[in-house]
Amino acid sequence: MSRDQRGAATAELALGIPLLVSLTIGLVWLLTIGSAQVRMIDAARETARAGARGDGTPAAVSRGEQVAPGAVVTLSTGAGRVVATASDVVTPPGGLLGFLPAVHVHAEAVAAAEAGAMAGAEP
């Protein structure tokens, strides 16, 4: 290696490491958002399923909140179907990720009420 190229590897490494760290942070943030979205889908689905079975509204909503703690879960019934929604805001954990924006995740699930289930459901 010639004398004028000795610092080239150090300079390339100094420029490459921040780029790799930024890319890794971005991928971790996207995975966090994706995981939260899956939890919302599961919570809405579980709430709709419980409501369609005839569980009371508080019990069905509680079931969804167990799947996604901290999420806002709602349930509405009518016309022989049950509609459940789950939503939450995912905030970055701070530190190095503190500059990233908060993201709103939302899911909705619809289920047909089972025969006789709507009569026992609480509004």
N, C-alpha and C positions, 0 to 999 in steps of 0.2 A: 504494500500500500504506500503510495507516495505521500510525501509530507503534507501536501495541501488537501488531501482527502481524509485525513485522520479524524477530523471533527464532523464529517458528513453523517456518519452513522448516529452519532449523538444528536445531531440536529434533526434527523429524520425520526428518531425515537421520541424526541421532545415534542414534535408536531403530531406524531401518530397516536401517542397514548391518550391525549385529551379527546381525540376523535373517537377512539374505541370506547372510552368511558362514557361519552355522550351517547353513543349508539346503544350501549348496554343499558343506560338509564332509560332511554326511550323505549326499549324493548320490555324492560321490567314494568314500566308504567302502562304500556299496552296490555301486558298480561294481567296486571292488576285490574284494569277496567274490564277486560274480557271475563275474568273470574267473577267480578261483581255482577255483570250482566247475566251470567249463568245462574248465579244465586237468585236474582230477581225472577228469572223464568221459572226456576224450581219453586220459589215461594208462591208465585201466582198460580202455578199449576196445582200445587198441594192445597192451597186455599180453595180453589174452584172445585177440586175433587171432594174435599171435605164438605163444602156447601152443597154440592150435588147429591151427596149421600144423605143429606138431611141433618148434618150437625148444625147447631145453632151458629149464628153469625159470630158471636164472640169466640166460640171454640174454633171455628174455621180460621178466623183471622189470627188467633193465637198460634195455630198450627203453622201458618205462613210466617209469622214473626219468629218462630223457632228456627225455621230454615234460613232466614235472612235477618239476624239480629240487627236492630237499628233501622230497618226499612219501614216505610209507611205502606201498610197493607190494607186494602179495602175490599169489600165484598158487596155486590148488589144482586138481587134476585128479581125475576119477573119474566113473564111470557114463557115459562117452562125452561128457562136457562139461568145459569149462574155465571156472573162475570166477576173475576177477581183481578185486581191490579196490585203491583208491587213497585215501589220506586225508592231510590236512595241517591244520595250525592256522594261520590267518591272523591275524597280530597287526597292530595299527595302527602306522603308521610313527613315532609319537611326536610330539614338538612339540605343535602344536595338536590333533592327533588322539590324543594319549596317553591321554586319558580314555575312549576307546572300548574296548569289550570285545573280546577275542580270539574268533574264530569258528572252529569245527571244520567242515571241508568233507569230504565223503565221497562216493565213487561206486563202483558195482559193475557189472561187465559179465560176461555169460555168453555163451559161444560153444560150438557143437557141434564136437567134435574131428573133424578130417578123417580119412578112412579111412587107417589105418596110422600116423597121427601119434602116437597114444597109446603105441604100442610103443616109439618112440624118445625119448619125453619123459623127462626126469629128474624124480624126485620132488621 
